[in-house]
Amino acid sequence: MINRRDFLKSASLLSLGALAACNSKEATPAAPVENKNKGLGLQIYTLGPEMFAGDLSANMKRIREMGIKNLELAGYNAESHKIGEVELADFKKAADDNDLKIVSSHVTPGVLMAGMFQRPGAPAQKPKTLKEMVNDVKEFWKPVAEDHAKLGVEYLVQPMMPPMTVVNVETAKDFANLLNVSGEVVKATSGIQFGYHNHNMEFAKVTADSKAAVLGDLFSGMGMRDAQIIEDLYMDNTDPANVIFELDCYWTVMGQQDPVAWLTKRADRIHMLHIKDFMVLGASGAMNFKNIFDKFYANGRKYFFIEIEDTNSGKQFGRLEESAKFLNMSDFVK
Ligand code: MG
């Protein structure tokens, strides 16, 4: 027999199903155990320089030993064709040797950024509009897709939009068109599925004639008539075959939105998640990971990636170990 205090203590850690089981005579509540045999993923941006410090293969081994199976890359360089300072083939070999699967990669089209801004010291030029960059973006993705086909990734994901390029409904649609064209080229070149990853700015609202001195100002348009959320405009103005969405749950909350509501209304478009908290996963108590994972799995999806900021802290391996343990101990993570 367990006493009432112990029962309540255990019950708060258990799902409703387990709670029902506790009501039967024979059942005793099981303490959560660490299960390292799940489909945990890591966005390697998390580790910053720690990813490449010392022996890469030993670092991969350490990652795998946390129960992580899937990687999403960051830091691919389209000019050097390297990831960090490492040749792509060497990076893939280290991952293969340690039973880590490279599922996805984040790549920002440099051409998009360069076209929008005046580079220091470069000859003065008139910045291009989003409409004027369609061909530049197409040409950018072709060799990138070829490189990533060699890595065997399933997804290529654009992680952000250039700040201050989307300020009204028309520019949001122009950016959606760039995403759509990118997805078309990536698929035609390599068969890889293209996607887009959000921050908080995509949950700002725009109207036909809205303007913003800084992008954050668009959040003040919450009550504006006919205002539309930028992320909705991206989803509604891209072909689902060309562009899937990777929802960053933390940035969604920072955009004053509920990740579960998005997973519900956009079940067909959101294929992957970034699982992120203020720092170590689960420590803030602010992210309702159980509801997020439940809905994500109910939608038939499987790939998610741990992400932790403060990448230059030198503390990232430790934080990742704590975060992986939190997910390994949580029975809502499969
Ligand atoms: Mg993210």
py3Dmol code that shows the C-alpha trace and the ligand (Angstrom):
import py3Dmol

protein = """\
ATOM      1  CA  MET A   1       0.000   0.000   0.000  1.00  0.00           C
ATOM      2  CA  ILE A   2       1.156   3.501  -0.708  1.00  0.00           C
ATOM      3  CA  ASN A   3       0.079   6.402   1.441  1.00  0.00           C
ATOM      4  CA  ARG A   4      -1.894   9.347   0.115  1.00  0.00           C
ATOM      5  CA  ARG A   5       1.061  11.736   0.104  1.00  0.00           C
ATOM      6  CA  ASP A   6       3.231   9.360  -1.925  1.00  0.00           C
ATOM      7  CA  PHE A   7       0.325   8.695  -4.242  1.00  0.00           C
ATOM      8  CA  LEU A   8      -0.183  12.383  -5.012  1.00  0.00           C
ATOM      9  CA  LYS A   9       3.549  12.928  -5.439  1.00  0.00           C
ATOM     10  CA  SER A  10       3.726  10.136  -8.003  1.00  0.00           C
ATOM     11  CA  ALA A  11       0.466  11.015  -9.688  1.00  0.00           C
ATOM     12  CA  SER A  12       1.675  14.490 -10.588  1.00  0.00           C
ATOM     13  CA  LEU A  13       4.392  12.866 -12.692  1.00  0.00           C
ATOM     14  CA  LEU A  14       2.127  10.423 -14.445  1.00  0.00           C
ATOM     15  CA  SER A  15      -0.227  10.520 -17.380  1.00  0.00           C
ATOM     16  CA  LEU A  16      -3.973  10.134 -16.898  1.00  0.00           C
ATOM     17  CA  GLY A  17      -3.787   6.521 -18.121  1.00  0.00           C
ATOM     18  CA  ALA A  18      -1.255   5.665 -15.469  1.00  0.00           C
ATOM     19  CA  LEU A  19      -3.344   7.487 -12.896  1.00  0.00           C
ATOM     20  CA  ALA A  20      -6.305   5.253 -13.751  1.00  0.00           C
ATOM     21  CA  ALA A  21      -4.073   2.203 -13.341  1.00  0.00           C
ATOM     22  CA  CYS A  22      -3.118   3.415  -9.855  1.00  0.00           C
ATOM     23  CA  ASN A  23      -6.752   3.125  -8.825  1.00  0.00           C
ATOM     24  CA  SER A  24      -6.746  -0.627  -9.308  1.00  0.00           C
ATOM     25  CA  LYS A  25      -5.725  -2.767  -6.329  1.00  0.00           C
ATOM     26  CA  GLU A  26      -2.576  -4.404  -7.717  1.00  0.00           C
ATOM     27  CA  ALA A  27      -1.017  -1.415  -9.443  1.00  0.00           C
ATOM     28  CA  THR A  28       1.830   0.481  -7.885  1.00  0.00           C
ATOM     29  CA  PRO A  29       2.973   3.713  -9.492  1.00  0.00           C
ATOM     30  CA  ALA A  30       6.173   3.246 -11.451  1.00  0.00           C
ATOM     31  CA  ALA A  31       8.938   5.788 -10.968  1.00  0.00           C
ATOM     32  CA  PRO A  32       9.958   7.426 -14.261  1.00  0.00           C
ATOM     33  CA  VAL A  33      12.918   5.649 -15.791  1.00  0.00           C
ATOM     34  CA  GLU A  34      15.390   6.979 -18.304  1.00  0.00           C
ATOM     35  CA  ASN A  35      14.737   5.507 -21.748  1.00  0.00           C
ATOM     36  CA  LYS A  36      17.539   6.326 -24.171  1.00  0.00           C
ATOM     37  CA  ASN A  37      15.966   4.427 -27.038  1.00  0.00           C
ATOM     38  CA  LYS A  38      13.742   7.165 -28.468  1.00  0.00           C
ATOM     39  CA  GLY A  39      13.827   9.292 -31.601  1.00  0.00           C
ATOM     40  CA  LEU A  40      15.575  12.280 -30.023  1.00  0.00           C
ATOM     41  CA  GLY A  41      17.025  14.843 -32.402  1.00  0.00           C
ATOM     42  CA  LEU A  42      19.537  17.657 -32.005  1.00  0.00           C
ATOM     43  CA  GLN A  43      19.943  20.934 -33.884  1.00  0.00           C
ATOM     44  CA  ILE A  44      23.761  21.121 -33.750  1.00  0.00           C
ATOM     45  CA  TYR A  45      23.664  24.943 -33.565  1.00  0.00           C
ATOM     46  CA  THR A  46      23.012  24.208 -29.871  1.00  0.00           C
ATOM     47  CA  LEU A  47      26.602  23.126 -29.284  1.00  0.00           C
ATOM     48  CA  GLY A  48      28.262  26.094 -31.001  1.00  0.00           C
ATOM     49  CA  PRO A  49      32.055  25.685 -31.051  1.00  0.00           C
ATOM     50  CA  GLU A  50      31.809  22.690 -28.675  1.00  0.00           C
ATOM     51  CA  MET A  51      30.523  20.610 -31.604  1.00  0.00           C
ATOM     52  CA  PHE A  52      33.830  20.940 -33.463  1.00  0.00           C
ATOM     53  CA  ALA A  53      36.281  21.291 -30.547  1.00  0.00           C
ATOM     54  CA  GLY A  54      38.784  18.433 -30.230  1.00  0.00           C
ATOM     55  CA  ASP A  55      37.781  15.152 -31.845  1.00  0.00           C
ATOM     56  CA  LEU A  56      34.556  15.389 -33.896  1.00  0.00           C
ATOM     57  CA  SER A  57      33.877  11.662 -33.777  1.00  0.00           C
ATOM     58  CA  ALA A  58      34.289  11.607 -29.981  1.00  0.00           C
ATOM     59  CA  ASN A  59      31.818  14.510 -29.741  1.00  0.00           C
ATOM     60  CA  MET A  60      29.354  12.586 -31.912  1.00  0.00           C
ATOM     61  CA  LYS A  61      29.772   9.548 -29.678  1.00  0.00           C
ATOM     62  CA  ARG A  62      28.950  11.681 -26.639  1.00  0.00           C
ATOM     63  CA  ILE A  63      25.809  12.946 -28.397  1.00  0.00           C
ATOM     64  CA  ARG A  64      24.707   9.401 -29.340  1.00  0.00           C
ATOM     65  CA  GLU A  65      25.247   8.214 -25.760  1.00  0.00           C
ATOM     66  CA  MET A  66      22.624  10.735 -24.608  1.00  0.00           C
ATOM     67  CA  GLY A  67      20.059   8.818 -26.646  1.00  0.00           C
ATOM     68  CA  ILE A  68      20.107  11.268 -29.558  1.00  0.00           C
ATOM     69  CA  LYS A  69      19.651   9.583 -32.956  1.00  0.00           C
ATOM     70  CA  ASN A  70      18.893  12.386 -35.422  1.00  0.00           C
ATOM     71  CA  LEU A  71      20.850  15.506 -36.331  1.00  0.00           C
ATOM     72  CA  GLU A  72      19.835  18.737 -37.949  1.00  0.00           C
ATOM     73  CA  LEU A  73      22.797  20.698 -39.249  1.00  0.00           C
ATOM     74  CA  ALA A  74      23.602  24.374 -38.978  1.00  0.00           C
ATOM     75  CA  GLY A  75      26.719  26.096 -40.245  1.00  0.00           C
ATOM     76  CA  TYR A  76      26.864  24.766 -43.822  1.00  0.00           C
ATOM     77  CA  ASN A  77      28.948  27.159 -45.902  1.00  0.00           C
ATOM     78  CA  ALA A  78      27.798  27.426 -49.521  1.00  0.00           C
ATOM     79  CA  GLU A  79      31.145  28.925 -50.621  1.00  0.00           C
ATOM     80  CA  SER A  80      33.535  26.442 -49.002  1.00  0.00           C
ATOM     81  CA  HIS A  81      31.070  23.511 -49.206  1.00  0.00           C
ATOM     82  CA  LYS A  82      32.009  22.674 -45.610  1.00  0.00           C
ATOM     83  CA  ILE A  83      30.124  22.342 -42.368  1.00  0.00           C
ATOM     84  CA  GLY A  84      31.982  24.386 -39.776  1.00  0.00           C
ATOM     85  CA  GLU A  85      35.580  23.820 -40.919  1.00  0.00           C
ATOM     86  CA  VAL A  86      34.927  20.178 -41.759  1.00  0.00           C
ATOM     87  CA  GLU A  87      34.521  18.647 -45.221  1.00  0.00           C
ATOM     88  CA  LEU A  88      30.974  17.376 -45.728  1.00  0.00           C
ATOM     89  CA  ALA A  89      32.145  13.818 -46.402  1.00  0.00           C
ATOM     90  CA  ASP A  90      34.194  13.791 -43.175  1.00  0.00           C
ATOM     91  CA  PHE A  91      31.260  15.114 -41.191  1.00  0.00           C
ATOM     92  CA  LYS A  92      28.974  12.451 -42.644  1.00  0.00           C
ATOM     93  CA  LYS A  93      31.498   9.706 -41.890  1.00  0.00           C
ATOM     94  CA  ALA A  94      31.763  10.802 -38.243  1.00  0.00           C
ATOM     95  CA  ALA A  95      27.947  10.770 -37.994  1.00  0.00           C
ATOM     96  CA  ASP A  96      27.665   7.357 -39.714  1.00  0.00           C
ATOM     97  CA  ASP A  97      30.415   5.885 -37.517  1.00  0.00           C
ATOM     98  CA  ASN A  98      28.432   6.893 -34.441  1.00  0.00           C
ATOM     99  CA  ASP A  99      25.001   5.783 -35.665  1.00  0.00           C
ATOM    100  CA  LEU A 100      23.707   9.352 -36.021  1.00  0.00           C
ATOM    101  CA  LYS A 101      21.357  10.125 -38.909  1.00  0.00           C
ATOM    102  CA  ILE A 102      21.595  13.530 -40.601  1.00  0.00           C
ATOM    103  CA  VAL A 103      17.918  14.253 -41.209  1.00  0.00           C
ATOM    104  CA  SER A 104      17.860  17.956 -41.931  1.00  0.00           C
ATOM    105  CA  SER A 105      20.004  21.048 -42.447  1.00  0.00           C
ATOM    106  CA  HIS A 106      19.442  24.765 -41.858  1.00  0.00           C
ATOM    107  CA  VAL A 107      20.746  26.990 -44.638  1.00  0.00           C
ATOM    108  CA  THR A 108      20.173  30.709 -45.085  1.00  0.00           C
ATOM    109  CA  PRO A 109      20.531  31.950 -48.663  1.00  0.00           C
ATOM    110  CA  GLY A 110      23.459  34.367 -48.419  1.00  0.00           C
ATOM    111  CA  VAL A 111      22.306  35.884 -51.674  1.00  0.00           C
ATOM    112  CA  LEU A 112      19.062  36.943 -50.039  1.00  0.00           C
ATOM    113  CA  MET A 113      20.841  38.685 -47.181  1.00  0.00           C
ATOM    114  CA  ALA A 114      23.475  40.264 -49.442  1.00  0.00           C
ATOM    115  CA  GLY A 115      20.835  41.536 -51.851  1.00  0.00           C
ATOM    116  CA  MET A 116      18.926  43.326 -49.122  1.00  0.00           C
ATOM    117  CA  PHE A 117      21.758  45.098 -47.358  1.00  0.00           C
ATOM    118  CA  GLN A 118      24.726  47.268 -48.215  1.00  0.00           C
ATOM    119  CA  ARG A 119      27.872  45.359 -47.259  1.00  0.00           C
ATOM    120  CA  PRO A 120      30.423  47.538 -45.434  1.00  0.00           C
ATOM    121  CA  GLY A 121      33.071  48.703 -47.919  1.00  0.00           C
ATOM    122  CA  ALA A 122      31.222  47.355 -50.968  1.00  0.00           C
ATOM    123  CA  PRO A 123      30.342  49.692 -53.859  1.00  0.00           C
ATOM    124  CA  ALA A 124      27.032  51.467 -53.265  1.00  0.00           C
ATOM    125  CA  GLN A 125      24.132  49.549 -54.732  1.00  0.00           C
ATOM    126  CA  LYS A 126      20.379  49.800 -54.732  1.00  0.00           C
ATOM    127  CA  PRO A 127      19.003  46.967 -52.585  1.00  0.00           C
ATOM    128  CA  LYS A 128      16.919  44.475 -54.527  1.00  0.00           C
ATOM    129  CA  THR A 129      13.282  43.878 -53.741  1.00  0.00           C
ATOM    130  CA  LEU A 130      12.054  40.357 -52.933  1.00  0.00           C
ATOM    131  CA  LYS A 131      10.455  40.220 -56.396  1.00  0.00           C
ATOM    132  CA  GLU A 132      13.814  41.004 -58.008  1.00  0.00           C
ATOM    133  CA  MET A 133      15.587  38.163 -56.192  1.00  0.00           C
ATOM    134  CA  VAL A 134      13.724  35.147 -57.553  1.00  0.00           C
ATOM    135  CA  ASN A 135      16.504  34.108 -59.951  1.00  0.00           C
ATOM    136  CA  ASP A 136      19.299  34.780 -57.430  1.00  0.00           C
ATOM    137  CA  VAL A 137      17.567  32.541 -54.922  1.00  0.00           C
ATOM    138  CA  LYS A 138      16.970  29.780 -57.490  1.00  0.00           C
ATOM    139  CA  GLU A 139      20.648  29.757 -58.463  1.00  0.00           C
ATOM    140  CA  PHE A 140      21.696  29.736 -54.806  1.00  0.00           C
ATOM    141  CA  TRP A 141      19.800  26.555 -53.956  1.00  0.00           C
ATOM    142  CA  LYS A 142      20.930  24.320 -56.832  1.00  0.00           C
ATOM    143  CA  PRO A 143      24.502  23.556 -55.619  1.00  0.00           C
ATOM    144  CA  VAL A 144      23.309  23.582 -51.998  1.00  0.00           C
ATOM    145  CA  ALA A 145      20.758  20.882 -52.807  1.00  0.00           C
ATOM    146  CA  GLU A 146      23.421  18.830 -54.643  1.00  0.00           C
ATOM    147  CA  ASP A 147      25.755  19.011 -51.617  1.00  0.00           C
ATOM    148  CA  HIS A 148      22.978  17.972 -49.284  1.00  0.00           C
ATOM    149  CA  ALA A 149      21.935  15.057 -51.481  1.00  0.00           C
ATOM    150  CA  LYS A 150      25.422  13.643 -50.796  1.00  0.00           C
ATOM    151  CA  LEU A 151      24.747  13.989 -47.067  1.00  0.00           C
ATOM    152  CA  GLY A 152      21.486  12.067 -47.511  1.00  0.00           C
ATOM    153  CA  VAL A 153      19.276  14.626 -45.746  1.00  0.00           C
ATOM    154  CA  GLU A 154      15.497  14.464 -46.054  1.00  0.00           C
ATOM    155  CA  TYR A 155      14.948  18.166 -45.393  1.00  0.00           C
ATOM    156  CA  LEU A 156      16.603  21.475 -46.230  1.00  0.00           C
ATOM    157  CA  VAL A 157      15.230  24.246 -44.041  1.00  0.00           C
ATOM    158  CA  GLN A 158      15.521  28.004 -44.361  1.00  0.00           C
ATOM    159  CA  PRO A 159      15.817  29.190 -40.759  1.00  0.00           C
ATOM    160  CA  MET A 160      14.751  32.819 -41.041  1.00  0.00           C
ATOM    161  CA  MET A 161      13.687  35.741 -43.168  1.00  0.00           C
ATOM    162  CA  PRO A 162      15.871  38.797 -43.503  1.00  0.00           C
ATOM    163  CA  PRO A 163      14.655  41.340 -40.945  1.00  0.00           C
ATOM    164  CA  MET A 164      12.553  44.213 -42.199  1.00  0.00           C
ATOM    165  CA  THR A 165      11.772  42.708 -45.591  1.00  0.00           C
ATOM    166  CA  VAL A 166       8.208  41.730 -44.717  1.00  0.00           C
ATOM    167  CA  VAL A 167       6.145  44.686 -43.570  1.00  0.00           C
ATOM    168  CA  ASN A 168       2.816  44.309 -45.357  1.00  0.00           C
ATOM    169  CA  VAL A 169       0.619  41.674 -47.015  1.00  0.00           C
ATOM    170  CA  GLU A 170       2.236  42.154 -50.420  1.00  0.00           C
ATOM    171  CA  THR A 171       5.826  41.693 -49.163  1.00  0.00           C
ATOM    172  CA  ALA A 172       4.724  38.682 -47.105  1.00  0.00           C
ATOM    173  CA  LYS A 173       3.334  37.134 -50.297  1.00  0.00           C
ATOM    174  CA  ASP A 174       6.548  38.016 -52.154  1.00  0.00           C
ATOM    175  CA  PHE A 175       8.563  36.206 -49.495  1.00  0.00           C
ATOM    176  CA  ALA A 176       6.191  33.239 -49.624  1.00  0.00           C
ATOM    177  CA  ASN A 177       6.806  33.126 -53.381  1.00  0.00           C
ATOM    178  CA  LEU A 178      10.573  32.995 -52.750  1.00  0.00           C
ATOM    179  CA  LEU A 179      10.044  30.060 -50.380  1.00  0.00           C
ATOM    180  CA  ASN A 180       7.857  28.324 -52.930  1.00  0.00           C
ATOM    181  CA  VAL A 181      10.407  28.790 -55.723  1.00  0.00           C
ATOM    182  CA  SER A 182      13.170  27.578 -53.378  1.00  0.00           C
ATOM    183  CA  GLY A 183      11.213  24.429 -52.563  1.00  0.00           C
ATOM    184  CA  GLU A 184      10.569  23.763 -56.240  1.00  0.00           C
ATOM    185  CA  VAL A 185      14.270  24.079 -57.151  1.00  0.00           C
ATOM    186  CA  VAL A 186      15.485  22.037 -54.180  1.00  0.00           C
ATOM    187  CA  LYS A 187      13.075  19.192 -55.000  1.00  0.00           C
ATOM    188  CA  ALA A 188      13.811  19.245 -58.731  1.00  0.00           C
ATOM    189  CA  THR A 189      17.587  19.238 -58.104  1.00  0.00           C
ATOM    190  CA  SER A 190      17.828  16.664 -55.344  1.00  0.00           C
ATOM    191  CA  GLY A 191      14.450  15.253 -54.336  1.00  0.00           C
ATOM    192  CA  ILE A 192      14.961  16.855 -50.894  1.00  0.00           C
ATOM    193  CA  GLN A 193      11.943  18.426 -49.180  1.00  0.00           C
ATOM    194  CA  PHE A 194      12.321  22.146 -48.473  1.00  0.00           C
ATOM    195  CA  GLY A 195      10.960  23.826 -45.342  1.00  0.00           C
ATOM    196  CA  TYR A 196      10.833  27.042 -43.342  1.00  0.00           C
ATOM    197  CA  HIS A 197      11.594  27.565 -39.629  1.00  0.00           C
ATOM    198  CA  ASN A 198      10.030  30.421 -37.663  1.00  0.00           C
ATOM    199  CA  HIS A 199      11.196  32.824 -34.980  1.00  0.00           C
ATOM    200  CA  ASN A 200       8.751  35.157 -33.227  1.00  0.00           C
ATOM    201  CA  MET A 201       8.600  37.776 -35.981  1.00  0.00           C
ATOM    202  CA  GLU A 202       6.431  35.527 -38.198  1.00  0.00           C
ATOM    203  CA  PHE A 203       3.609  35.903 -35.681  1.00  0.00           C
ATOM    204  CA  ALA A 204       3.467  39.658 -36.132  1.00  0.00           C
ATOM    205  CA  LYS A 205       0.447  40.897 -38.042  1.00  0.00           C
ATOM    206  CA  VAL A 206       0.434  42.875 -41.255  1.00  0.00           C
ATOM    207  CA  THR A 207      -2.203  44.647 -43.329  1.00  0.00           C
ATOM    208  CA  ALA A 208      -2.236  45.804 -46.964  1.00  0.00           C
ATOM    209  CA  ASP A 209      -0.689  49.134 -46.025  1.00  0.00           C
ATOM    210  CA  SER A 210       1.138  48.420 -42.772  1.00  0.00           C
ATOM    211  CA  LYS A 211       4.676  49.682 -42.295  1.00  0.00           C
ATOM    212  CA  ALA A 212       7.116  49.236 -39.487  1.00  0.00           C
ATOM    213  CA  ALA A 213      10.201  51.150 -38.454  1.00  0.00           C
ATOM    214  CA  VAL A 214      11.358  48.020 -36.665  1.00  0.00           C
ATOM    215  CA  LEU A 215       9.752  44.638 -37.165  1.00  0.00           C
ATOM    216  CA  GLY A 216       8.691  44.462 -33.522  1.00  0.00           C
ATOM    217  CA  ASP A 217       6.341  47.365 -34.241  1.00  0.00           C
ATOM    218  CA  LEU A 218       4.151  44.985 -36.209  1.00  0.00           C
ATOM    219  CA  PHE A 219       3.176  43.316 -32.941  1.00  0.00           C
ATOM    220  CA  SER A 220       1.412  46.535 -32.063  1.00  0.00           C
ATOM    221  CA  GLY A 221      -0.899  45.791 -35.009  1.00  0.00           C
ATOM    222  CA  MET A 222      -2.619  43.015 -33.066  1.00  0.00           C
ATOM    223  CA  GLY A 223      -5.933  44.835 -33.020  1.00  0.00           C
ATOM    224  CA  MET A 224      -5.746  46.224 -36.537  1.00  0.00           C
ATOM    225  CA  ARG A 225      -8.659  45.520 -38.840  1.00  0.00           C
ATOM    226  CA  ASP A 226      -7.913  42.964 -41.551  1.00  0.00           C
ATOM    227  CA  ALA A 227      -4.527  42.238 -40.005  1.00  0.00           C
ATOM    228  CA  GLN A 228      -3.070  38.844 -40.930  1.00  0.00           C
ATOM    229  CA  ILE A 229      -0.389  36.796 -39.211  1.00  0.00           C
ATOM    230  CA  ILE A 230       2.716  36.576 -41.406  1.00  0.00           C
ATOM    231  CA  GLU A 231       3.112  32.818 -40.785  1.00  0.00           C
ATOM    232  CA  ASP A 232      -0.461  32.265 -42.049  1.00  0.00           C
ATOM    233  CA  LEU A 233       0.363  34.229 -45.199  1.00  0.00           C
ATOM    234  CA  TYR A 234       3.413  32.012 -45.744  1.00  0.00           C
ATOM    235  CA  MET A 235       1.382  28.831 -45.281  1.00  0.00           C
ATOM    236  CA  ASP A 236      -1.504  30.029 -47.465  1.00  0.00           C
ATOM    237  CA  ASN A 237       0.731  31.254 -50.277  1.00  0.00           C
ATOM    238  CA  THR A 238       3.065  28.266 -50.655  1.00  0.00           C
ATOM    239  CA  ASP A 239       2.387  24.895 -52.273  1.00  0.00           C
ATOM    240  CA  PRO A 240       2.343  22.194 -49.551  1.00  0.00           C
ATOM    241  CA  ALA A 241       4.407  19.989 -51.876  1.00  0.00           C
ATOM    242  CA  ASN A 242       7.142  22.637 -52.065  1.00  0.00           C
ATOM    243  CA  VAL A 243       7.259  24.031 -48.524  1.00  0.00           C
ATOM    244  CA  ILE A 244       6.757  22.292 -45.197  1.00  0.00           C
ATOM    245  CA  PHE A 245       7.094  24.098 -41.868  1.00  0.00           C
ATOM    246  CA  GLU A 246       9.291  23.393 -38.877  1.00  0.00           C
ATOM    247  CA  LEU A 247       7.635  24.960 -35.858  1.00  0.00           C
ATOM    248  CA  ASP A 248       9.982  26.347 -33.232  1.00  0.00           C
ATOM    249  CA  CYS A 249       7.795  25.939 -30.153  1.00  0.00           C
ATOM    250  CA  TYR A 250       9.736  28.399 -28.011  1.00  0.00           C
ATOM    251  CA  TRP A 251       9.683  31.178 -30.613  1.00  0.00           C
ATOM    252  CA  THR A 252       5.988  30.498 -31.194  1.00  0.00           C
ATOM    253  CA  VAL A 253       5.359  31.190 -27.508  1.00  0.00           C
ATOM    254  CA  MET A 254       7.589  34.270 -27.757  1.00  0.00           C
ATOM    255  CA  GLY A 255       5.328  35.368 -30.618  1.00  0.00           C
ATOM    256  CA  GLN A 256       2.401  35.173 -28.161  1.00  0.00           C
ATOM    257  CA  GLN A 257       0.964  32.081 -29.848  1.00  0.00           C
ATOM    258  CA  ASP A 258       0.162  28.551 -28.666  1.00  0.00           C
ATOM    259  CA  PRO A 259       2.175  25.806 -30.432  1.00  0.00           C
ATOM    260  CA  VAL A 260      -0.661  23.292 -29.846  1.00  0.00           C
ATOM    261  CA  ALA A 261      -3.149  25.595 -31.594  1.00  0.00           C
ATOM    262  CA  TRP A 262      -0.807  25.785 -34.600  1.00  0.00           C
ATOM    263  CA  LEU A 263      -0.277  22.001 -34.585  1.00  0.00           C
ATOM    264  CA  THR A 264      -4.067  21.691 -34.597  1.00  0.00           C
ATOM    265  CA  LYS A 265      -4.965  24.186 -37.318  1.00  0.00           C
ATOM    266  CA  ARG A 266      -1.890  23.446 -39.475  1.00  0.00           C
ATOM    267  CA  ALA A 267      -1.507  19.705 -38.917  1.00  0.00           C
ATOM    268  CA  ASP A 268      -0.883  19.174 -42.624  1.00  0.00           C
ATOM    269  CA  ARG A 269       1.872  21.800 -42.914  1.00  0.00           C
ATOM    270  CA  ILE A 270       3.980  21.389 -39.756  1.00  0.00           C
ATOM    271  CA  HIS A 271       6.237  18.366 -40.266  1.00  0.00           C
ATOM    272  CA  MET A 272       8.998  19.013 -37.711  1.00  0.00           C
ATOM    273  CA  LEU A 273       9.537  20.754 -34.372  1.00  0.00           C
ATOM    274  CA  HIS A 274      12.231  22.634 -32.542  1.00  0.00           C
ATOM    275  CA  ILE A 275      11.934  21.662 -28.902  1.00  0.00           C
ATOM    276  CA  LYS A 276      13.299  24.554 -26.949  1.00  0.00           C
ATOM    277  CA  ASP A 277      12.863  26.209 -23.561  1.00  0.00           C
ATOM    278  CA  PHE A 278      14.352  29.315 -21.975  1.00  0.00           C
ATOM    279  CA  MET A 279      17.514  27.236 -21.397  1.00  0.00           C
ATOM    280  CA  VAL A 280      17.613  23.584 -20.223  1.00  0.00           C
ATOM    281  CA  LEU A 281      14.470  21.772 -21.436  1.00  0.00           C
ATOM    282  CA  GLY A 282      11.722  21.496 -18.842  1.00  0.00           C
ATOM    283  CA  ALA A 283      13.458  23.754 -16.330  1.00  0.00           C
ATOM    284  CA  SER A 284      11.237  26.824 -16.805  1.00  0.00           C
ATOM    285  CA  GLY A 285       7.935  24.983 -16.551  1.00  0.00           C
ATOM    286  CA  ALA A 286       6.620  27.494 -19.107  1.00  0.00           C
ATOM    287  CA  MET A 287       6.539  25.128 -22.091  1.00  0.00           C
ATOM    288  CA  ASN A 288       3.794  22.523 -22.083  1.00  0.00           C
ATOM    289  CA  PHE A 289       5.849  19.864 -23.815  1.00  0.00           C
ATOM    290  CA  LYS A 290       3.407  17.039 -23.064  1.00  0.00           C
ATOM    291  CA  ASN A 291       0.567  18.684 -25.005  1.00  0.00           C
ATOM    292  CA  ILE A 292       2.945  19.659 -27.800  1.00  0.00           C
ATOM    293  CA  PHE A 293       4.326  16.118 -28.225  1.00  0.00           C
ATOM    294  CA  ASP A 294       0.885  14.504 -27.911  1.00  0.00           C
ATOM    295  CA  LYS A 295      -0.494  16.625 -30.755  1.00  0.00           C
ATOM    296  CA  PHE A 296       2.652  16.249 -32.865  1.00  0.00           C
ATOM    297  CA  TYR A 297       2.512  12.432 -32.694  1.00  0.00           C
ATOM    298  CA  ALA A 298      -1.261  12.455 -33.240  1.00  0.00           C
ATOM    299  CA  ASN A 299      -0.531  14.335 -36.483  1.00  0.00           C
ATOM    300  CA  GLY A 300       1.639  11.398 -37.574  1.00  0.00           C
ATOM    301  CA  ARG A 301       4.965  13.269 -37.337  1.00  0.00           C
ATOM    302  CA  LYS A 302       8.235  12.095 -35.806  1.00  0.00           C
ATOM    303  CA  TYR A 303      11.188  14.464 -36.289  1.00  0.00           C
ATOM    304  CA  PHE A 304      11.976  17.014 -33.583  1.00  0.00           C
ATOM    305  CA  PHE A 305      15.234  18.685 -32.621  1.00  0.00           C
ATOM    306  CA  ILE A 306      16.472  19.941 -29.271  1.00  0.00           C
ATOM    307  CA  GLU A 307      17.726  23.503 -29.425  1.00  0.00           C
ATOM    308  CA  ILE A 308      19.374  25.539 -26.666  1.00  0.00           C
ATOM    309  CA  GLU A 309      20.647  29.114 -26.997  1.00  0.00           C
ATOM    310  CA  ASP A 310      23.776  30.645 -25.441  1.00  0.00           C
ATOM    311  CA  THR A 311      25.925  28.674 -27.863  1.00  0.00           C
ATOM    312  CA  ASN A 312      29.233  30.331 -26.956  1.00  0.00           C
ATOM    313  CA  SER A 313      28.894  29.645 -23.214  1.00  0.00           C
ATOM    314  CA  GLY A 314      31.119  26.560 -23.151  1.00  0.00           C
ATOM    315  CA  LYS A 315      28.332  24.920 -21.113  1.00  0.00           C
ATOM    316  CA  GLN A 316      26.304  23.473 -23.979  1.00  0.00           C
ATOM    317  CA  PHE A 317      27.253  19.804 -23.708  1.00  0.00           C
ATOM    318  CA  GLY A 318      26.197  19.852 -20.054  1.00  0.00           C
ATOM    319  CA  ARG A 319      22.912  21.608 -20.830  1.00  0.00           C
ATOM    320  CA  LEU A 320      22.258  19.187 -23.676  1.00  0.00           C
ATOM    321  CA  GLU A 321      22.835  16.204 -21.382  1.00  0.00           C
ATOM    322  CA  GLU A 322      20.308  17.594 -18.877  1.00  0.00           C
ATOM    323  CA  SER A 323      17.812  18.342 -21.658  1.00  0.00           C
ATOM    324  CA  ALA A 324      18.151  14.901 -23.255  1.00  0.00           C
ATOM    325  CA  LYS A 325      17.665  13.342 -19.835  1.00  0.00           C
ATOM    326  CA  PHE A 326      14.455  15.349 -19.340  1.00  0.00           C
ATOM    327  CA  LEU A 327      13.073  13.992 -22.635  1.00  0.00           C
ATOM    328  CA  ASN A 328      14.334  10.459 -21.915  1.00  0.00           C
ATOM    329  CA  MET A 329      12.513  10.544 -18.560  1.00  0.00           C
ATOM    330  CA  SER A 330       9.283  11.939 -20.058  1.00  0.00           C
ATOM    331  CA  ASP A 331       6.891   9.216 -21.127  1.00  0.00           C
ATOM    332  CA  PHE A 332       5.138  11.546 -23.595  1.00  0.00           C
ATOM    333  CA  VAL A 333       8.290  11.475 -25.776  1.00  0.00           C
ATOM    334  CA  LYS A 334       8.479   8.460 -28.086  1.00  0.00           C
TER     335      LYS A 334
END
"""
ligand_1 = """\
1
MG
Mg 14.822 27.076 -33.646
"""
view = py3Dmol.view(width=600, height=400)
view.addModel(protein, "pdb")
view.setStyle({"model": 0}, {"cartoon": {"style": "trace"}})
view.addModel(ligand_1, "xyz")
view.setStyle({"model": 1}, {"stick": {}})
view.zoomTo()
view.show()
